[in-house]
Amino acid sequence: MKKAKTTAAAAAVITAALLALTGCESMDASSVPTISVDMVNNGDSSASSQTSAESGATSQSGSNSESGSNSESGSASENEPVSSPESSVTQTSQPAPEPDTSSTGVKGELSGTIIVDATGRGMPIFGGGTGETYAAAVNEVKDKVGAEVNVFSMIVPTQGSFYMPEGLSMASEWDCIANVNDQLWGIIPVDAYTALSKHVDEEIYARTDHHWMQLGAYYAAEEFVKTAKISEPFTPLSEYERRDIEGYLGTLYGYSNENATMAANPETFTYYIAPNDFATYYMNPEDYDFTRNTMFLDMPTSSSYSTFMGGDEKVVHIETDVKNGRKLLVVKDSYPNALIPCLTGSFEEIWSVDMRYLEEMKNFPTSISQIVRDKGVTDVLFCMDTFSAVGENANHLSGIV
C-alpha cells in the first residue's frame, strides 16, 4: 500500500510539471456598471511560493493525508464560492454541486502519470495547494487599477472533479477554489465549477487532453457574462458554426504512455465559430506592432487545441462589432484559449495576455495594471485551471502586476 501511495504521489508531481509547460482610447469609467462586492479576508494575502500536487489518486476510504492538498498554510476551506445576483464574494458552507451524470461506477487505473478510466478517458491528478501567490497578485492588481475597474477570478476545475473513477480520489478542487476565493479582496469570483457540473453528460472536457473542450468553455463563458452583467444577450450555441476534427489524441495520451484503451477510442475535437464580426491581432516578444490573422488556425490533428488563436500566443487583441464600451483583459494560461472566442459577442474589445510569457515582451507593457491604464480596460478576468492557480505557473503573476 505504501508503494502504491508513493507511485501515485510521484505521478501527481510529474503531471503537474507537464501541465505547467502547459491601441485603444480610454473611456469614461462611469459608463461601466459597478459590480458590488462584499469585502472578505480570511487569510494572509502575502505572496509565497506554491507547490503543486504531491498527493494523488488513492482509495476513497484512505486518510486525508493520502488524498488531500499539499499547501503552504493548511488545508483548503470547506466553504464554497457563491455568485449571487450582486456578484458577492461571500462564502457559504455547502458541499460541491452534485454532477448531473449517470456515469458512476466506472473503473480506472494509473497509466503513465495520469488516471485512465475504462472508457479511455484520461485525468490528471490534482493534489491541492493554497493559492496564496495567485491571490496576492490578483489583490495587488485590484489595488492598482482601483474601484472603477471590475476584476474577476475564474479558476477552472479539471476533469477529475467530475469523472474520477470509482474507488479513486484526489484533492478537492471545489474546496481549493473556495479557499482561494476566501483570500480575495474586492474580486468578483466566477463559479465555473457549478456551471460545468450541470453539463457533465456532454462533451465539456477532452477525454485525451488535459484541457476542456470548447463546449465546456462556452458554459463557463456564459456564467462569466452573466456575472459581469453584460447587457447584450449571450449568443446561443445554435447560432455558432460547428466544426469537427476527427481522430484526436491529445496530451493525456502521451502522459498515459499511449494507453491502449485511449488509443482505441480517439475523440472528435469540436470547436465553434461565433456569428458576429471580429478581427484578431497577434504580437510576439520581438514585434513592434500587431499582425492581423485568423482566430482559428489549421493545425495538425494531434495539436487540435492550438486551433484557438494558434495556441499560447503571448499577446492577442480582438476587436468586435459590439458597441457597449466594455473592454476586457484576460490574464490566462492555456485554458481560456477556448473561452475567449465565446466572448466576442459580449465585449467591444478583448486583450489576452499569457501570464507565462508576458515578461518576454520587448515592445508591449509587461505590467497588467499598466495594460489596463494604457488600453482603457474596464474588466479584467484572471482565468486558469486549478493546477496553474495553486502551482508554479502562479509565480509568473508576481512579476507582472
QUINOR-V919720 format. One record per residue. N is the residue number from 1. RES is the residue in one small letter. PSI is psi in radians with two decimals (NA if undefined). Layout:
{{N;RES;PSI} {N;RES;PSI}}
This chain:
{{1;m;-0.69} {2;k;-0.69} {3;k;-0.72} {4;a;-0.72} {5;k;-0.76} {6;t;-0.73} {7;t;-0.78} {8;a;-0.68} {9;a;-0.78} {10;a;-0.69} {11;a;-0.68} {12;a;-0.72} {13;v;-0.78} {14;i;-0.74} {15;t;-0.80} {16;a;-0.70} {17;a;-0.71} {18;l;-0.72} {19;l;-0.52} {20;a;-0.48} {21;l;-0.39} {22;t;NA} {23;g;2.29} {24;c;2.43} {25;e;2.60} {26;s;2.76} {27;m;2.86} {28;d;2.06} {29;a;-0.37} {30;s;-0.28} {31;s;-0.07} {32;v;2.27} {33;p;2.34} {34;t;2.15} {35;i;2.06} {36;s;2.50} {37;v;2.27} {38;d;2.23} {39;m;2.13} {40;v;2.33} {41;n;1.95} {42;n;0.39} {43;g;2.96} {44;d;2.21} {45;s;0.14} {46;s;2.52} {47;a;2.52} {48;s;2.81} {49;s;2.44} {50;q;2.57} {51;t;2.50} {52;s;-2.80} {53;a;2.24} {54;e;0.00} {55;s;2.43} {56;g;-2.53} {57;a;2.18} {58;t;3.03} {59;s;2.46} {60;q;-0.34} {61;s;0.02} {62;g;3.01} {63;s;2.87} {64;n;-0.55} {65;s;-0.34} {66;e;-0.50} {67;s;0.08} {68;g;-3.02} {69;s;2.66} {70;n;1.60} {71;s;2.93} {72;e;-0.48} {73;s;0.86} {74;g;3.09} {75;s;2.81} {76;a;2.65} {77;s;2.66} {78;e;0.06} {79;n;2.72} {80;e;2.64} {81;p;2.34} {82;v;2.24} {83;s;1.71} {84;s;2.99} {85;p;-0.41} {86;e;0.21} {87;s;0.82} {88;s;2.58} {89;v;-0.12} {90;t;2.30} {91;q;2.63} {92;t;2.47} {93;s;1.84} {94;q;2.71} {95;p;2.88} {96;a;2.58} {97;p;2.46} {98;e;2.09} {99;p;2.46} {100;d;1.40} {101;t;2.72} {102;s;0.21} {103;s;0.63} {104;t;2.83} {105;g;0.11} {106;v;2.35} {107;k;2.84} {108;g;3.06} {109;e;2.84} {110;l;2.21} {111;s;2.00} {112;g;-2.11} {113;t;0.22} {114;i;3.02} {115;i;2.36} {116;v;2.21} {117;d;3.12} {118;a;-0.27} {119;t;-0.09} {120;g;0.22} {121;r;2.26} {122;g;2.65} {123;m;2.15} {124;p;2.75} {125;i;1.96} {126;f;2.28} {127;g;0.03} {128;g;-3.07} {129;g;2.82} {130;t;-0.46} {131;g;0.40} {132;e;-0.68} {133;t;-0.79} {134;y;-0.90} {135;a;-0.73} {136;a;-0.72} {137;a;-0.77} {138;v;-0.73} {139;n;-0.69} {140;e;-0.70} {141;v;-0.79} {142;k;-0.73} {143;d;-0.65} {144;k;-0.63} {145;v;-0.35} {146;g;3.07} {147;a;-0.38} {148;e;-0.18} {149;v;2.22} {150;n;2.26} {151;v;2.19} {152;f;2.68} {153;s;2.10} {154;m;1.84} {155;i;2.13} {156;v;2.22} {157;p;2.81} {158;t;-3.13} {159;q;-0.62} {160;g;-0.45} {161;s;-0.43} {162;f;-0.31} {163;y;0.21} {164;m;2.27} {165;p;2.77} {166;e;2.36} {167;g;-0.08} {168;l;2.73} {169;s;2.98} {170;m;3.11} {171;a;2.57} {172;s;2.03} {173;e;-0.54} {174;w;-0.89} {175;d;-0.66} {176;c;-0.81} {177;i;-0.73} {178;a;-0.70} {179;n;-0.72} {180;v;-0.77} {181;n;-0.58} {182;d;-0.42} {183;q;-0.05} {184;l;2.50} {185;w;1.99} {186;g;0.24} {187;i;2.50} {188;i;1.97} {189;p;2.53} {190;v;2.08} {191;d;1.35} {192;a;-0.52} {193;y;-0.93} {194;t;-0.71} {195;a;-0.76} {196;l;-0.61} {197;s;-0.34} {198;k;-0.10} {199;h;0.45} {200;v;-0.22} {201;d;0.00} {202;e;2.99} {203;e;1.24} {204;i;-0.31} {205;y;2.57} {206;a;2.53} {207;r;-0.44} {208;t;0.16} {209;d;2.66} {210;h;-0.05} {211;h;2.97} {212;w;2.91} {213;m;2.85} {214;q;-0.41} {215;l;-0.77} {216;g;-0.73} {217;a;-0.61} {218;y;-0.81} {219;y;-0.63} {220;a;-0.67} {221;a;-0.68} {222;e;-0.73} {223;e;-0.69} {224;f;-0.80} {225;v;-0.68} {226;k;-0.79} {227;t;-0.63} {228;a;-0.09} {229;k;0.84} {230;i;2.32} {231;s;-0.56} {232;e;2.44} {233;p;2.47} {234;f;2.28} {235;t;2.16} {236;p;2.53} {237;l;-0.47} {238;s;-0.33} {239;e;-0.13} {240;y;2.74} {241;e;2.12} {242;r;2.39} {243;r;2.45} {244;d;2.45} {245;i;2.06} {246;e;2.69} {247;g;0.54} {248;y;2.24} {249;l;1.97} {250;g;-2.71} {251;t;-0.65} {252;l;-0.44} {253;y;-0.72} {254;g;-0.75} {255;y;-0.41} {256;s;0.10} {257;n;0.71} {258;e;0.99} {259;n;2.34} {260;a;-0.70} {261;t;-0.71} {262;m;-0.73} {263;a;-0.58} {264;a;-0.13} {265;n;1.04} {266;p;2.76} {267;e;2.95} {268;t;2.12} {269;f;2.01} {270;t;2.32} {271;y;2.86} {272;y;2.41} {273;i;2.14} {274;a;2.64} {275;p;-0.22} {276;n;3.01} {277;d;2.38} {278;f;2.71} {279;a;2.44} {280;t;2.29} {281;y;2.47} {282;y;2.58} {283;m;2.22} {284;n;2.97} {285;p;-0.71} {286;e;-0.11} {287;d;2.62} {288;y;-0.27} {289;d;3.02} {290;f;2.59} {291;t;2.29} {292;r;2.43} {293;n;3.05} {294;t;2.71} {295;m;-0.48} {296;f;2.00} {297;l;2.58} {298;d;2.13} {299;m;2.78} {300;p;2.62} {301;t;-0.68} {302;s;-0.27} {303;s;0.56} {304;s;-0.59} {305;y;-0.39} {306;s;0.02} {307;t;-0.64} {308;f;1.94} {309;m;0.48} {310;g;0.28} {311;g;-2.51} {312;d;1.18} {313;e;2.61} {314;k;-0.95} {315;v;2.26} {316;v;2.44} {317;h;2.21} {318;i;2.23} {319;e;2.30} {320;t;3.08} {321;d;0.13} {322;v;2.41} {323;k;1.22} {324;n;0.07} {325;g;0.00} {326;r;2.14} {327;k;2.08} {328;l;2.39} {329;l;2.14} {330;v;2.10} {331;v;2.11} {332;k;2.93} {333;d;-2.55} {334;s;-0.30} {335;y;-0.79} {336;p;-0.10} {337;n;-0.60} {338;a;-0.36} {339;l;-0.68} {340;i;-0.73} {341;p;-0.37} {342;c;-0.04} {343;l;0.06} {344;t;-0.31} {345;g;0.11} {346;s;-0.33} {347;f;2.54} {348;e;-0.72} {349;e;2.61} {350;i;2.20} {351;w;2.38} {352;s;2.20} {353;v;2.29} {354;d;2.05} {355;m;-0.40} {356;r;-0.31} {357;y;-0.07} {358;l;-0.62} {359;e;-0.29} {360;e;-0.26} {361;m;2.33} {362;k;-0.52} {363;n;0.50} {364;f;2.54} {365;p;2.40} {366;t;0.31} {367;s;2.21} {368;i;-0.82} {369;s;-0.57} {370;q;-0.70} {371;i;-0.76} {372;v;-0.80} {373;r;-0.79} {374;d;-0.59} {375;k;0.08} {376;g;0.59} {377;v;2.37} {378;t;-0.40} {379;d;2.33} {380;v;2.24} {381;l;2.00} {382;f;2.08} {383;c;2.19} {384;m;2.96} {385;d;3.01} {386;t;-0.62} {387;f;-0.71} {388;s;-0.71} {389;a;-0.58} {390;v;0.06} {391;g;-2.84} {392;e;-0.51} {393;n;-0.57} {394;a;-0.38} {395;n;-0.45} {396;h;-0.54} {397;l;-0.56} {398;s;-0.52} {399;g;0.02} {400;i;0.27} {401;v;NA}}
